[in-house]
């Protein structure tokens, strides 16, 4: 089989000389607002130190907070992870809240979209594949001399939308405003639009 047709296999580990090369940094300006959906049992400003999510630290070395560029992205990333899902329940909605993430200062993020992946010798598997590999990359990027505030990449569930992971070093530069649970009647028109977009029913 020619190399161009070979299966891609697992994503490579971070290169040993990553720290010697400048990172592709995207600056998200102060005043930008992002959207976050979170379990209501947690604070909306909780920087997760578990190993349950893609760009968390492998062993709790730092906390990570996730957001999307809009409600559609935040919904897809939290509630559409089961590809066989065709309906969501009111119980699922009632247990989750929305929060607006307001940037108080510029946020410097490693750009894992477009040419940014190739610049650090990575590819799309980093944002779609094995979590353990992605977490080791996240640690290497967090510890890089450029000291980024987090990462930005395309949603695995809706590649037209953008995801953000903020490291806890950026905590003082973000302000979170709770917007209520997903079953809030005030959110209903937007929820209908989201469900229609993804062809998901409600029970």
N, C-alpha and C positions, 0 to 999 in steps of 0.2 A: 504494500500500500504506500503510495507516495506521501511524504510528510504533510503536504497541504490537506490531505484527506484523512489524516490520522485523528482519532478522537482526542479531544483536548485534555482529558484527564483532570486531576485535581489542580487547583491554582497553586503556583509556586509560593514558597515562603518569602518574606521580605528580603531583598538583597542585603548582603552583609555590609555594603558600602552606602546604603541608603542615606545615612547621616551626612555623607560628604556632598550630596547633591541638593540643590534648592528644590523645594516642593512647589507644585502648581497651586498657588493660593488664589482663591476667589474672596474678595472682600464684599461682605453683605453689609450695606450701610446702616448706621443708626437710624431709627425710625421705622425700619421694616417690621412688619408683624407676620408671624407664622402661626400655624394652628396645631394644636396637640389634642389627642384623645388619650385618656388615662383611666385606670381603674379608680373608682371613687374611694376605695379603701386606702389610697395613697395620696400624698400631697401632689398638687399639680406641678410643683417645682422639685419633685424627687429626682435626683441624679442617681440612676440605678448602678449599684456596684455588684450585682449578681453576674453570672455568666450566661444568662438566658437570651441575650439579644446580640445581633450581628456584630456591632462595633463596641460592645462592652469590653472592659479590660479582662484578660484571661483569669486573673486571680485577685480582682478587686483593687488593682493599683490606682484606679481613679473611677469617678462616677460619670455616667453618660445620660443626657436628656435628649429625647427624640422629638422631632416635630416635622410637619409637612408644609408645603407652600400654600395649601388651602384645605378646606374641609374634605374635599374629595380624596386628597392624598392621605390625610390622617385617617379617614374612614377605611380606605383600602388597606392601609398598612396594619390596622388593628383588627378589622372585622372580616376581611376577605382572604385570610391566610389559608383557609381550607378551600382548595380549588373546586371541590365538589359542592360547596355551599351554594344553595339557591334561595334560601330564605334566612332572615335574621328574626329573632324573637324580641318582644318588648322587654323580656327579662335581660337579654344581652344589652339592650340599650340603656335600661335603667341602672345598670351597674357601672356605666362609664360616663365620664364627664368630658366636656370640651373646655379648653383653655387657650387663650390668646397669648402668644409669646412675643412680647415687645422688646426689640433690641434697643438698649440704652446707649450703646456704643457700637462702633464698627466691629463686625465679627470676621475673623480671618480663618477661612475654612480650606482644607485640602480638597481640591476639585477633582472628584472621581467621575466626572462626566467628560464627554468629548475626548480631546487629546490628553487630558490630565492623567488618565490611566496609563497610557503608553509612556508618558514622561517619567513615571516612577516604576516602569517595567511591570505593570499589572494589566489585567484585562477585565472584561465584564463578569468573569467568575467571582471576582472579589466582592461584588455587590449582589450576587445571586446564589453563590455556592456555599461551601462548608463554613459554618459559624466559627469553628475553632481556628481555622486559617485566617479568617477575617479579623478575629480578635487579636491574633498575634500581629497582624498588620496594623491594627488600630493602636496597639501598644507602641510599635516602632514609630508610627507617625506622631503619636502623642509625645514621645520622648525625643523627637527630632530637634536639632538646634533651632529650627525656624519657629518652634513653639506655637503650633496652630491652635486655634480655639475649638476645632472640631473638623467635621467632614461634611461634604455635600455630594449626593449621588442621585441617580434616577431610581424611582420606585420600581421594585420588582413586579408589583401588581398593576401598575399603571405607568408605563414608561414615558408618558407625556407629562408626568408630574415629578416633583423634586423633593427629596428627603434631606433632613438635616440631623446630624448628631453633634451635640455640644458637650465638650469636656467640662468637668467641674471647675477648671481654671477660669472659665467664662461666666461663672455663676453671678458675679457682681454686675455683669453687663447685660443681664436679661431680667425682665420683669414679667411675671405670669399673672394673668387676669382670668379667674374662673368664669365660665360662661354658662354653667348649668349642665344638667345631665342630658344625654342624647334623647331621652323621651320627653324633654321639655316641649310643651306645645309651641313655644316661640320658635323652636328649631324645625318644626314639622315641615314647612315649605321647602327648606333646604334639604332636609332628609329625603323627602319625596324625590327631589331632583337627583340626589346621589343614588338612591335605589334604582331609579329609572335609568340612569347612566350605566350602571353595572348590571342591569336586568336581574335585580335581586328582589324577592318578595318579602313581606313582613307578616309575621304571625303573632 
